[in-house]
Amino acid sequence: QVQLVESGGGLVQPGGSLRLSCAASGSIFSMDWYRQAPGKERELVARITGTGSTYYAESVKGRFTISRANGKNTVYLQMNSLKDEDTAVYYCNGVLGAGSYWGQGTQVTVSS
């Protein structure tokens, strides 16, 4: 059974930084970060594959960086220059074979 646990969320001022972590119980091929703000659809923020390819949503490009630990059981989302529009619950998602696994989410609030 694959389980993912997010951490690192919290309250930060505009322009500040946070680093989110997602720890997986088992190796995952592709790891994604999603976010969902109130009244909005859940959106893909960033992705990193087992081969190291990355993808970023246009709204976060240049500000967010996704990375993977050497053991590939943990992924990080470094968030810099945060804006109030980044306020959302952030979820990690892992894909392994035919399975898709979601974490419980971590709240990120950007407010002055």
N, C-alpha and C positions, 0 to 999 in steps of 0.2 A: 504494500500500500504506500503510495507516494503522498507525502504531505508537505505543504509549503507554509512557511511562517514569515510574515513581514514584520519589520521593525524599523524604527528611526523616524517615524512621523512626529509631528508636534506643531507648536505655534512658532512662527518666525515672522520677522518684519519684512516688508518689501525690500528687495535688494539683497536679502540674506541668502543663506545656503543651508541645505539639509542633505544628508545622505541616507537613502533608504537601503535596507538589506532584505534579501529574501533567501532564506535557508531551506533547502530541499532535502528530504530524507530519501536520498537516492539520486543517481545521476539523471539529469534531464537534458535532452538534446537541444531544445529551443526554449529560451526563457524570455518572457514578455513582461512589460509593465503597462498596465492599464490604469485609467482613472475615471471616476464618475463624480461629477458635481451635481448638486441638487437640481432637478428638473432637466437634466441633460442626459444624453445617451453615454454609455460607457465607451471610451475611446482608447485606441492603442496609442501609447506614448512612445515606447521604445522597444526594440527587439534585438536580441543577440542569439545567434545560432551556434551550434556546436562547431562550426567551421570558423567562427569569429566574425561573420558578417553582421552588420548592425543596420538598424533602421530607426529613424526618428520622425515623429510628427513635425510638421512644419512649424507649429506653434512653439515647440520647445527646442528646435534645432539651434545649436550654438550655445545653449544654456544648460542642457542636460547631457549627461554622459552615462551610458550603460557599460558595465564591465562585468567580468566573470572571474571568480577566484580560480586558482590553478587546479584545484580539485573538482571544479565545475559543479559543486553542490551549493554554491552561494553566488548570487548575483547582486550587484549594487546599482543604484541609480543616484548619481551625484547631481544635485539640482542647485544651480547657481542663479544669481540674478532673479530671484523669485518675484513673481507678480501676484497680485490678488486674484487674477484669473486662474492661477495654478491651484487654488483652493479646491480640494476634492479628496475623496477616499481613493487611495492608490492600492491597486491589487497586483500581485504577481501571478503569472500563469506559466505553467510548464507543460511542454508536450513531449511525450515519450511514446513512440509507436502510435497506437490508436488511442491512447489516453490523453486527456487534457485535465490538468489539475490546477485548482485555484486556491490561493491563500485567503485569509479572512479579511484582509485589508488593513490599512493604517491611515489614519486621518492626517492630512496636511492642511494647515490653516495659515494663510498668509494675510496678515493684518497689521496695520500700524497701531 
